[in-house]
Each structure stands twice: as structure tokens, then as C-alpha cells.
Amino acid sequence: MISVIIPTLGTRETELTRLFNSLRNQTNQDFEVVLVSQQNHEKVAELIAQSGLTIKHIKIDKMGLSHSRNIGLKYVTGDIITFSDDDCWYNRTAFQEVSESFTNTNDAIVCFQIYDPDIDEYYKNYSNQPKDRLSFKEIFRKSSIEIFLNLKKVDKK
């Protein structure tokens, strides 16, 4: 199962709704959502109720992206995790591709390139060829939302 951790301030209603729609439309439905709201908890709860998804809603009063993600880690039950942002969304086959990648390899970490279908381009310019290994420098050029980790091979601590 894939665990998606989503920190939010609850101020991006349109974007969060778009994210929920992309999750609901995944071809692979073997995932869970852990949403950590830092503000506007009631508005976030309303959006969750309208989403048609089962979402673990964690309410905190301390702001901070890293803090929210660390709190979310305490609630995941999946073997694969990723960190989303509330203004992201996923291609319909994204989780299918992630699952197949981990099934077909012995990788602990898999990175995927972010593509924006609205503007028909990738956020960052990477090589079109898959790479078996990334250098230390290349890892830090990746956005956290592009990274999926296999918790059977990477300690979440």
C-alpha cells in the first residue's frame, strides 16, 4: 500500500479538491491518505467530507512543512510513502506505475518526474533515460514530492 502524506494550511481549497479528485481517480486504489492540517481545520474537514475518500485527518496547531510531514509519518501504515503538497495532483496511473516499479526492482527509493498536464510540461528538466543510481548532488535536486520510499528497505526514522 502507498501512504500519501499531505501537509496543508487549508487555504488552497481549489488545489486540495483537485488533489483529492486525482487520488479518487487512480487506477491503483491501494493507498491511504494522511492529511495534516496546520490551520483552518474545519474547512479542511469539509473538503475531506466532500472528497469521497477515506482520509486520516490529523489536526495540529504548529506550522511547518517538515514538522507536519514528521507528524504524518506516525500515522502511515503503507509500505511505500510519498510526501505530497496540497497543490499537487497525480496522473491517473501514477500509483500503478509506482507499485509496478517497486515490484519489478529491488529499489528502496524511486523518483518520478513531475508533469503538469495543464501546461503540458515537466516542472524540472531531467534526463529522459531511467537511472539506476543518483549521485548525492542529484538527490538534492529532486523535489520531495517526486520521491517514493519503500519502508521495507528504508527506516522511516
C-alpha positions as CSV (number, residue, x, y, z in Angstrom):
1,M,0.0,0.0,0.0
2,I,1.1,3.5,-0.7
3,S,0.8,6.1,2.0
4,V,0.4,9.7,0.9
5,I,1.3,12.4,3.5
6,I,-0.3,15.8,2.7
7,P,0.5,18.8,4.9
8,T,-1.8,21.8,4.4
9,L,-2.6,25.1,5.9
10,G,-6.1,24.6,4.5
11,T,-6.0,27.8,2.4
12,R,-5.8,26.2,-1.1
13,E,-9.3,24.8,-1.4
14,T,-9.3,24.5,-5.2
15,E,-6.0,22.9,-5.3
16,L,-6.8,20.4,-2.5
17,T,-10.0,19.5,-4.2
18,R,-8.1,18.9,-7.4
19,L,-5.6,16.7,-5.5
20,F,-8.5,14.7,-3.9
21,N,-10.0,14.2,-7.4
22,S,-6.7,12.9,-8.8
23,L,-6.5,10.4,-5.9
24,R,-10.0,9.2,-6.3
25,N,-9.3,8.6,-10.0
26,Q,-6.2,6.5,-9.5
27,T,-6.1,3.2,-11.4
28,N,-4.4,1.6,-8.3
29,Q,-6.6,2.3,-5.3
30,D,-4.3,0.5,-2.8
31,F,-3.3,3.7,-1.0
32,E,-4.1,5.7,2.1
33,V,-4.1,9.4,2.7
34,V,-2.7,11.0,5.8
35,L,-3.6,14.7,5.8
36,V,-2.0,17.0,8.4
37,S,-3.8,20.3,8.7
38,Q,-2.0,23.2,10.5
39,Q,-4.8,25.7,10.3
40,N,-8.4,26.0,9.0
41,H,-9.2,22.5,10.4
42,E,-12.9,22.9,9.9
43,K,-12.6,24.0,6.2
44,V,-10.2,21.0,5.6
45,A,-12.7,18.7,7.2
46,E,-15.5,20.0,4.9
47,L,-13.3,19.4,1.8
48,I,-12.4,15.9,3.1
49,A,-16.2,15.1,3.6
50,Q,-16.8,16.2,0.0
51,S,-13.9,14.2,-1.4
52,G,-15.4,10.7,-1.4
53,L,-12.1,9.4,0.1
54,T,-11.2,7.9,3.4
55,I,-8.6,10.2,4.8
56,K,-6.9,10.2,8.2
57,H,-7.1,13.9,9.2
58,I,-4.5,14.9,11.8
59,K,-5.0,18.4,13.2
60,I,-2.0,20.2,14.7
61,D,-1.5,23.8,15.7
62,K,2.2,24.2,14.9
63,M,3.0,25.3,11.4
64,G,5.9,23.9,9.3
65,L,6.2,21.6,6.4
66,S,8.8,19.3,7.9
67,H,7.0,19.2,11.2
68,S,3.7,18.3,9.5
69,R,5.4,15.6,7.5
70,N,7.1,14.1,10.6
71,I,3.7,14.0,12.4
72,G,2.1,12.4,9.3
73,L,4.8,9.7,9.4
74,K,3.5,8.5,12.7
75,Y,0.1,7.6,11.1
76,V,1.2,5.7,7.9
77,T,0.5,2.0,7.6
78,G,1.7,1.5,4.0
79,D,5.0,0.0,2.8
80,I,5.6,2.8,0.3
81,I,5.4,6.5,1.3
82,T,5.4,9.8,-0.5
83,F,5.0,13.4,0.5
84,S,2.5,15.4,-1.5
85,D,1.9,19.1,-1.3
86,D,-1.7,20.3,-1.2
87,D,-1.3,21.9,-4.6
88,C,-0.1,18.7,-6.4
89,W,-2.1,16.2,-8.2
90,Y,-1.4,12.8,-9.8
91,N,-1.8,11.3,-13.2
92,R,-4.4,8.5,-13.2
93,T,-1.8,5.8,-13.5
94,A,0.8,7.3,-11.1
95,F,0.3,4.9,-8.2
96,Q,0.1,1.9,-10.6
97,E,3.5,2.9,-12.1
98,V,5.0,3.4,-8.6
99,S,3.7,-0.1,-7.5
100,E,5.0,-1.8,-10.6
101,S,8.4,-0.1,-10.3
102,F,8.8,-1.4,-6.8
103,T,7.5,-4.8,-7.7
104,N,9.9,-5.1,-10.7
105,T,13.0,-3.8,-8.9
106,N,14.8,-4.2,-5.6
107,D,14.9,-0.4,-5.1
108,A,14.5,1.3,-1.8
109,I,13.7,4.7,-3.3
110,V,12.2,5.5,-6.7
111,C,11.9,9.0,-8.1
112,F,9.4,10.2,-10.8
113,Q,9.3,13.4,-12.7
114,I,6.5,15.9,-12.0
115,Y,4.4,16.7,-15.1
116,D,1.8,19.4,-15.3
117,P,-0.9,18.4,-17.9
118,D,-2.5,21.8,-17.7
119,I,0.6,23.5,-19.2
120,D,1.9,20.3,-20.9
121,E,5.4,20.4,-19.5
122,Y,7.6,19.0,-16.8
123,Y,8.4,21.1,-13.7
124,K,12.1,20.3,-14.0
125,N,14.3,19.3,-16.8
126,Y,15.8,15.8,-16.2
127,S,17.2,13.2,-18.5
128,N,14.7,11.1,-20.3
129,Q,16.6,7.9,-19.5
130,P,16.0,6.0,-16.3
131,K,19.0,5.9,-13.9
132,D,19.8,3.1,-11.5
133,R,21.8,5.3,-9.2
134,L,21.7,9.0,-8.4
135,S,24.7,11.0,-7.0
136,F,24.4,12.8,-3.7
137,K,24.1,16.1,-5.7
138,E,21.3,14.7,-8.0
139,I,19.3,13.5,-5.0
140,F,19.1,17.0,-3.6
141,R,17.9,18.4,-6.9
142,K,14.8,16.2,-6.6
143,S,11.6,17.7,-5.1
144,S,10.3,15.7,-2.2
145,I,7.0,15.2,-4.0
146,E,8.9,13.2,-6.7
147,I,10.2,10.6,-4.2
148,F,8.6,7.4,-3.2
149,L,10.3,5.3,-0.4
150,N,9.9,1.6,0.3
151,L,9.7,1.3,4.1
152,K,10.6,-2.3,3.9
153,K,14.1,-1.1,2.9
154,V,14.3,2.4,4.4
155,D,13.8,3.0,8.1
156,K,11.2,5.8,8.4
157,K,13.0,7.2,11.4
